[in-house]
């Protein structure tokens, strides 16, 4: 479910009541833990965290006019989603997250290549997601992106 919202605040304001608190808390967790240099934007109809053109002028290889995406959060039809490109591109980060998840949540991890789905908002592991945010700097993401993704 994408949104026409122009700002993260508008995005949250337009959410169903049962999702507002979860997305707000997730956003606060990300903003408190994401390394310096990432920028919060609306991207692909979701709240996004990107490497701005001022840091990485090449932008996203699929659409160079867009900044390099890193992470998004969204309220989808049946779940809250966290999309994290680092989990997709870095096997060690992926493996760390998969091994840590059961220490924070008793239910099975629902995860795709870069998407972590939370069907029960009361079970979102904010502490773990905060730790995840600290695991990759802008420079590390650019290096990983150029090495593993951009060339494809």
C-alpha positions in Angstrom: 0.0 0.0 0.0 1.6 3.2 -1.1 0.7 6.7 0.0 0.5 10.1 -1.7 1.7 11.7 1.6 4.4 14.4 1.1 6.0 14.0 4.5 6.5 11.2 7.1 4.2 13.1 9.5 1.4 13.2 6.8 2.0 9.5 6.1 1.5 8.7 9.8 -1.5 11.0 10.2 -3.2 9.1 7.3 -2.7 5.6 8.8 -5.5 3.6 10.4 -5.5 4.1 14.2 -4.1 0.7 14.9 -1.0 1.4 12.9 -0.2 5.0 13.9 1.6 4.1 17.1 3.6 1.3 15.7 4.9 3.3 12.7 5.6 6.3 14.9 7.6 4.2 17.3 9.4 2.5 14.5 10.3 5.9 12.9 11.5 7.2 16.3 13.7 4.1 16.7 15.2 4.5 13.3 15.9 8.2 13.7 17.5 7.7 17.1 19.8 4.9 15.8 20.6 5.4 12.1 24.1 6.7 11.5 24.8 10.2 10.4 24.4 10.9 6.7 21.2 9.0 5.9 18.2 11.3 5.2 14.6 10.7 5.9 12.3 11.2 2.8 9.1 9.9 1.3 10.1 7.3 -1.2 8.0 4.8 -3.2 5.0 5.9 -1.2 6.7 4.9 2.1 8.8 6.5 4.7 12.3 6.1 3.4 15.9 6.5 4.5 18.3 7.3 1.8 21.8 8.4 0.9 21.2 11.9 -0.5 22.7 13.1 -3.7 24.9 15.5 -1.7 26.8 12.4 -0.4 26.3 10.0 -3.4 25.7 12.1 -6.6 25.2 9.0 -8.8 21.9 8.2 -7.0 20.1 4.9 -7.5 21.3 3.0 -10.6 17.7 2.2 -11.7 16.7 5.8 -11.5 19.7 8.1 -11.0 17.5 11.1 -10.3 16.5 9.4 -7.1 18.8 9.2 -4.0 20.3 5.8 -3.1 17.7 4.0 -1.1 18.7 2.1 2.1 15.6 1.4 4.2 11.9 2.0 4.2 9.0 1.4 6.6 5.4 1.0 5.6 2.0 0.0 6.8 0.9 -2.6 4.3 -2.5 -4.2 4.1 -1.8 -7.1 6.5 1.4 -6.1 8.2 3.9 -3.4 9.1 7.0 -3.8 6.9 10.7 -2.8 7.3 12.6 -3.0 4.1 16.4 -3.0 4.8 18.8 -3.2 1.8 21.7 -4.0 4.1 20.1 -7.3 5.1 19.7 -8.1 1.4 23.2 -7.2 0.4 25.3 -8.3 3.4 25.1 -12.0 4.3 26.8 -11.5 7.7 24.3 -8.7 8.6 21.4 -11.0 7.4 22.7 -13.9 9.5 23.2 -11.7 12.6 19.6 -10.4 12.3 18.1 -13.9 11.8 20.1 -15.3 14.8 19.1 -12.3 17.1 15.5 -12.2 16.2 14.4 -15.2 18.3 16.0 -13.6 21.4 13.5 -10.7 21.1 10.4 -12.3 19.6 8.9 -15.7 20.3 7.0 -16.0 17.0 8.6 -17.1 13.8 10.5 -14.5 11.7 8.5 -13.5 8.6 11.1 -12.3 6.2 11.8 -12.0 2.5 15.1 -10.9 0.9 15.0 -7.4 2.3 11.5 -7.2 3.9 10.7 -8.0 7.5 7.0 -8.3 8.1 5.3 -7.7 11.4 1.7 -9.0 11.4 1.3 -8.3 15.1 2.4 -4.7 15.8 2.6 -5.4 19.6 5.5 -7.8 18.8 7.7 -5.4 16.9 11.2 -5.7 18.5 12.2 -2.0 18.6 15.4 -2.6 20.5 16.6 -5.2 17.9 15.6 -2.9 15.0 17.5 0.0 16.7 20.6 -2.2 16.9 20.1 -3.2 13.2 20.1 0.5 12.3 23.5 1.0 13.9 25.2 -1.8 12.0 25.9 0.0 8.7 27.2 3.5 8.0 26.5 5.5 4.9 30.1 4.8 3.6 29.7 1.1 4.3 26.3 1.0 2.4 27.8 2.9 -0.6 30.7 0.5 -0.8 28.5 -2.6 -0.5 26.0 -1.2 -3.0 28.7 -0.5 -5.6 30.3 -3.9 -5.0 27.3 -6.1 -4.9 24.3 -4.4 -6.4 25.1 -1.6 -8.8 27.1 -3.9 -11.2 24.1 -6.2 -11.7 
